Amino acid sequence: MAQDEKIVVIGAGPAGLTLAYELLKAGRNNVTVYECDKQVGGISKTIKHHGNRIDIGGHRFFSKSDWVMSWWKSFLPIAATNEQNVTLQYQGKERELLVGPQSPSTDDVMLVRSRLSRIYYNKTFFDYPLKLTPKNLTKLGLRKTIIFGLSYLWGRLDKITPELTLEDFFINRFGRKLYQQFFKDYTEKVWGVPCSSISADWGAQRVKSLSISSVLLHACKRALGLQKKSSTQTSLIEQFIYPKYGPGQMWETVARHITDMGGTILLNHQVNGIAFDNNRVSSIMVKNPDGSQENQKCDVLVSTMPIKDLVVASGNHFSPAVQLIAKNLQYRDFITVGLLYNSSEITRRLNDNWIYIQEPGVHVGRVQIFNNWSPYMVANPETTWLGLEFFCSEGNDLWMLSEQEMIKLACFEMKKIGLVSTLDALDSVVVRVPKAYPGYFGESYKSFGIVRDALNTVENLFLIGRNGMHCYNNQDHSMLTAKEAADQIISGQQDKDKLWKINIDDDYHEEKSN
């Protein structure tokens, strides 16, 4: 491919920015990123409000990929500690991460953070992932411990086959009773449909190797000092690194490097039309901030936009069957309500990064404590800055509540479940996030392979990232899809199946020399 051929990237989230940087680093000098939002980062951006910061959804900077970990550290080094190096437990063993060289500003660093997330049920905290410790068993009580244990053993002896639904997936790994107690209600709150209607693909991707047996093995090996010889699951990590001012700091830093290298990032620009010539993208139509439309030549198109929108923008290029499937793909949206309290009004000490809310009768699904992600996310250390996450769908009753109604609901539910002592917050803000999660349910999802195959036939079109592939990727998986696409664009050797295998097989993340 000629060095001056125009490469267009739709979306300035982790995938789009990673790809743009990798192409520019390789000498591709005509790269333009179009972003419809007013800031970079996608769902990994940081929202600023009156000196406090919101991390949308919570982003632990952890990966089993050495390449990703080194890539992050090259932009934001790990902050100096009392020790020369920092040790994190990941990749199945203890691994030293070199500190420095320090950036010119001490603000441009990553912090080493402890991970804690718990389940809140019946006004009681349970460890997440579930740990069969004496403390947790005492909370369950002897009767439930016996019942759950027998249920788990029966689930292991009488597995559901074939494993088609998310309900099958959870029961096979935890038993029916534990599934009903700790997974069913929360998962259905997230997705808005029964677990029996969600594909097992979601569980296989998100918690593929986590089970009671893996939790027990993890605990035993830690107790015996053998953990470094075992394989650590992502859900079991105990430390992670995190940008001092939230995840958006990483992507704002990457964006500056891209523009310094000669790349172009255009915010508030929406790609809403794609033209084809002999099954190749030839140009795109862009809506500018002033509302005007502009046609731009395109030699290679890399898309992170939702597939539903990509097919609409393609007009009638794809068959009516493909258009219909794409049109009916489902998504799940959420609303984050930021609430600021005097720390004295929090009814108990909360060291969690986030808390899964299993309490009945409330809409809130998860609560983040931003102080514990980074103390620099909060303007006043005497206050506690919370993010309440409400899962919904665009247009439903919850989504349509006004900002003041959402704040009132959030404050009421926090007091109802007993995490705060007052109905009034010092400050508040509402952030709506459409198409946050691609849905693994519905008839269209069952036929998604037809859409994927049709899009893959377009020679100069690459799909990457979470929404770009309708695949529930973490940011490191999205980055790995970007790296693979960049490698293929640079080499001219295409194998798009490699993109779709990322985050599917456990072995993909085995340690490699990169």
N, C-alpha and C positions, 0 to 999 in steps of 0.2 A: 504494500500500500504506500502510495506517495506520502511524503512527510506533510504536504500542504493540503491533503484532503480534509474536508470539514467533518469533524466528529461532533455530533449533537448529543448531549446528555440531558434527559428529562428528569429533574429532581435533584435537589442539593442536600439529600440526607446522607447517612453514612455510606451507602452503596455508590451513589452518584459522585460524591466527592472523592471517595477512594479511587474510583475508576479514573476520574479526571486527573488526579495527581499522578497515578501510575503511568498514564499515557504521556503526560507532559514530561515526567522524569525520563521516559524512554525516547524522548525527542519528537513526539507528535506535537506540532506547534499550532494547530488550529482546532482547539477544543472549546466549545461553548456549553455552559450549563444553564438551563432555564429552570427557574424555580417560581412557582405561583405564590408562595408565601413571602412575607416581608423579611424573613430571616432564614439562615441556613440551619441545617441539622435535622429537618424532618421531625419525626416523633422523638428524636434524641436532642432536640433543642432545649435550651433553658429559658423559661419565662421569668422575667424580672418584674417585681411589683413592690414599689415603695421600699426598695433596698433588700427585699427578701426574694429568694429564687425558688422556682418550682422545676423539678425534674419530672417530666411527664412519663408516668409509668414506672419509673425507677430503672436505672441503668448501671448495673455492676460492670465494671471494666475487668472482665475475666474471660480468658479463652484457653482452650486446650491447644490452640494453634500458636506455636512459637512465633510465626510470622506476624500474626495479629498483635501479640504482646509487644514484640520489638517495634512494630510500626507505631503503635500508640506512644511508646516511650520515646521514640525519635522526635515526636512533636512536643510532648510534655513529659520531661524527665521526672522521676520519682523524687519527692522532696527529701532533702538530707535529714538523716536521723542521727542518733547517737552512735549508730554502728555504720561501718563503711558500706555494707550492702544490706539489702532487705530480703528476707526469706518469706516466700509465699508457698503454701501447700497447694499445688496444682499439678496437673499432668501426671497424677498418680505418685508423686514423690515431692519432697521438699526441693525447691529450686531457688537459687539465689538470683535476684535481679540487681544488677549494678546500679548504684545511685550516681547520677550525674552523667556527663558534665552538666552543671547547673546552668539554667538559662539566665540571661541578663536580669530578668525580673523574677523575684521569688514568688510572684503570683502565677507564673507560667509553669506550674508543677502538678504532679499527681500525688495524692495522699494515699497512704496504706490504711485501709479501713477494716474494722471487724464486721463480720456478717452475722446478723441475727434477724430472723423472721419467725413469727409465731402465729398460731391459730388462736383466735379469741372465741370461746364458746361457753355459754352459760356463765358469763362473767369470770371465766377462768382461762388462763393461758396454757396452751399446749405447744410443745416444740414443733417447728416445721423445718425440714421434713420430720415426720414422726420418729421419735426416739423412744425405744422401750426401756426407759430408765425407771428406777424405783419411784422417783418423784412423779413422773407422768402416769405410771400405773396406779399410784395412790389416788391421783386425781380422777382416774376412770372408776376406781373402786374394784373390789375383788370380783363381784358378779360380772361386770362388763368386761374385765380383763379376761376372765374365763370364756365368756361368750365370744368375744372378739378373737381370742386365740383359736378356739375351735372352728370359728367361721373361716379364719385364715387358713388353717390346716385343710379344711374341706375344700376351699377354693384351690389349693395347690394340688389336691388329689383328684378333683373333678373339674378340670379346666374347661372353660367354654371354648369350643372350636366349631367353626372358624371364628376368629376374633374379629368381628365386623364393626362393632360400635365402641365408643369411648366407655360406656358402661361395662362392656365385656372386658376391656383393657384393665380398668381399675379393679374389678372383681377378681380377675385372674391374679393380680399382684398383691392385693390387700385383703381379699375376702369381702363378702357382701356387707357384713356389719360395719367394718371400718369404712368401707366405701360410702355407706349411707350416712355415717356419722360425720366424716371429715372431708369428703370430696363431692358428694352429689349436689348438695344445696349451693355451695359456693360456685361450682363449675356451671350449674344451670343459671345462676345469677349472672355470671360472666357472659354466657352465650345466649341466654334468653330462650333456649330450647332444651328439651330433655336430653340427658346424656345418651339415651338410647337412640337419639336422632343424629348424633355427632359421629363422624367417622373415627375409627380407631387410629387413623393416620395422625391425628392431633396428639394423642398420647404417645405414639411411637416416636414423634418428633420432639416433644417437649420434655417428657419424663421417661424416655425410652428404657433406661436401665435402673430406674429407681423402684424399689420394692421393699417389703419388710425384710427380706433376706439380705438385700444390699445394705440396708440400714444397720442390721445386726452385725454383718461382717465388718462394716466401717467402724462401728463402736468397739467391737472386740479387738480389731487390729490396732486401734488407737490405744486401747488399754494395755496391750501387750508390746507397744512400741514398734509395731510392724507396719504402720500405715504407709511408709515410704516405699514399701514393696508392693503395694496394692494399686488398684486403678481407682482414682477418685472421680466420682460423678460430679457433673457441674452443679447439681442441686445440693451437693454435700460440702461445697467449699466453705471455708471458715474465714477467709480474708479475700479482699479484692483491692484493686487500686481505683482511684476516683479523682477526676479533675477537681482542683481546689474550688472552682466556682460552678460546678455542675457539668453535665455532659456536653452542653452547648459550647463550653469553652474549648473542648477538643475540636469540634467541627468548625468553629469560628477561626481557630488557629490554622487548621488545614486549608480553609478557604483563603486565608491571607497568603499562604504559600502558593496556592494555585494561581492567584492573580499576580503574585511576584514573579512567577515562572512564565507569565504571558498568557495564561488561560483567562477566559471570560466567564463571570458568573452574573447573570441577570436576574435580580429579584423582582417579584410582582409581574412576572411574565408567564403566561399560561399557553402551553402548546395545545391547540384544540383542532388541529387538522393535519393529516398526513397524506401525502400523495405518493403514488407508486408508479414504477415503470418496469415492466417485465419482472414482477414479483421482487423488486428492490425498492426501498424507500428512496425517493428522488428529492423530496422537499417537505418542509413542515410549514404550517401556518401558526403564527404566534400572535396572541393578544397582548398588546403592550399596556403599560399602566394607565395610559390615557384612553384606553378602549379601542384604539385603532388596531387594524389587522396588518400583519406583515408576513410576506412569504420569504422563507429562507432555504437556500440549497442545503442538502444534507447527503453526505457520502456514506456515513455510518450513523445509525441511530441506536442509542442505548437508553432504554426506558425503565424507570422505577415507578411510573405512574400506575394507578390501579388498572388492572387488565380490562375491567369493565369500561373505563374511560378511554383506554387505548384503542379498543375495538370500535367504539363510537367515533373517535377521531379519525379512524381509517375509512369512514364512509362505507361504501359497498364493496370494498376490496375483498373482504372475506365472505364466505357463503352465508346464506340466511340462517343455517343451522348453527354456525359458529357465532353469529351475531346474537342469536336468541339465547344460547348458553351463557355467553359473556354478560348479556343484559341482566340475567337472573342470578348471577353470582351474588352471594350474601356477604355482608360485612357486619362487624360489631363495632360500635362507637362507644366512647366514654366521655364523661365529664369529670374534671378534677376541680374540687372546691378547696382553695387554700384558706385555712383558718389560723389566725394568730392569737395566742393566749399568753397571759402571764404564766410563767412556769408553775407558779404556786396553785394555779387552777386545774392543773393536771392531777387526777386523783391518785396516780401511782407513777413510780419512776419507769419511764419507757426507754429502753436501750435499743429497741428494734429499729431496723431500717424500714420495715413495713410490717403490718399486722393484717392477717386474713380474718375478716369479720364473718363468723358463722352464726352470729346471734340471729334468732328468728325475728321477723316483724320489722326489719329495717332494710332500706335499699342499698346503703353503703356496702361495698364489697371489700375494700381494702383501704387501709390508712397508712400513709407514709409519714415518718418523722424526719423532716429534712435536716434537723440539727445533727442527726446521727449519720447522714450521708457525708456531710462536711459541715463543720461549725461555721464556715464562711458562707453557707447558704442563708444564714439568718443575720439580720442587721444588728439585733440587740440580743446578746447572750442570755439575758434575763427572761427572754420570751421563748415559747415553743411554737414552731411553725409546722403545721400539719397539712397534709394533702389527702383529702377524702376522694376516693374514686368510685364513681357511679357508672355501671355498665348499662348501656341502652342502645337503641337504634334510632337513627335519624328520623325525626317525624313522630316518634311515639310520645306518650304523655310526659315522661321524664325529660326527654330532650327538649320539649316545647315549653318547659317551665321558664319563667323569666329569671334573670340573674338574682334578683332579690328573693324570689321563691326558692331557688336552689340553695342560697345561703341560709335561709330560714330552716329549710329541711335538714341541711348538713348540721347546723348548730343543734337542732332538736335531737337528731339521732346520736350525736356525740354524747349528749347528756343522758339520753335514754339508755345507752349501753354502758354508761358509767365510767367513761374514760376522762370526762371533764366534769367539773362541778357547777358550771354556769351555762346559761343559755346564750350569753353574749360573748362574741369574739372581739378582740381589739381591732382586727382588720380582716378583710376577706376579699377573695377574687374568684371568678369562675372562668375556667378554660375548657372549651369544647373541642374534642378531637374526633373528627369524622374519619371513618374507614381505618380505625386503629388496628383492628384484627381482621384478617381475611377469614371468612367462615368456612368451616370444614363440614358443612351440612347443606341439605337441600338437594333437589334433583340435579341442578346445574353442576354442583360439585362432583357428583357421581360421573358426570360427562366431561369433566374439566380436561381430561386428556385430549379430547378432540380439539379444544381451543389451543392448548399448548402445542400440539403437533402442527396446527395451521400456522401459528405464529413462528414456530421454528423453521418453517419453510422459507421465510423471508430472509434472504441471504445476508443482508447487511443490517438486520435488526437483532439486538441482544436484549434479553430481559434479565434484570438483576434486582436484588433487594426484596423486601417483604411484600409490598403490594405489587411490585413489578412482576413477581412470580406467583402471586396469590399463595404465599407460603409463609407460615408463621416463624420467620427467622428472627433470631437475636441480632444485635448489630454486628457481632463478629462474623456470623454466618453471612449476613448481607455483604460485609467487606470481602469475604472469601469468594462470593459470587462475582463481585467486582474485579477482584484480582484475576480470577479465571477468565472473565470476559476480556480484560485488558490484555492478558497473555495471548489470547486467541486473535485479537485485533492486531497486535504487534507482529505476531508470527504469520498471520494469514492462514493458519491451520485451524479449521473449525471442527469442534465436537461439542455441540450444544448440550448433549446428554450429560456431560461433565458438570454443567451448571446445575442441573436438576438433581444430581446426586449429592450435592453439598448439603449437610445436615440431615441426611437420610440414613446413612450407614454409620454405626458406631466406629468402625475402623477408619472412617475418613479423618477423624481427629487424632489418630495415633501419632505419636511423636515422630517427626521427620526432620531431616536436615533441610532447611529452606534457604 
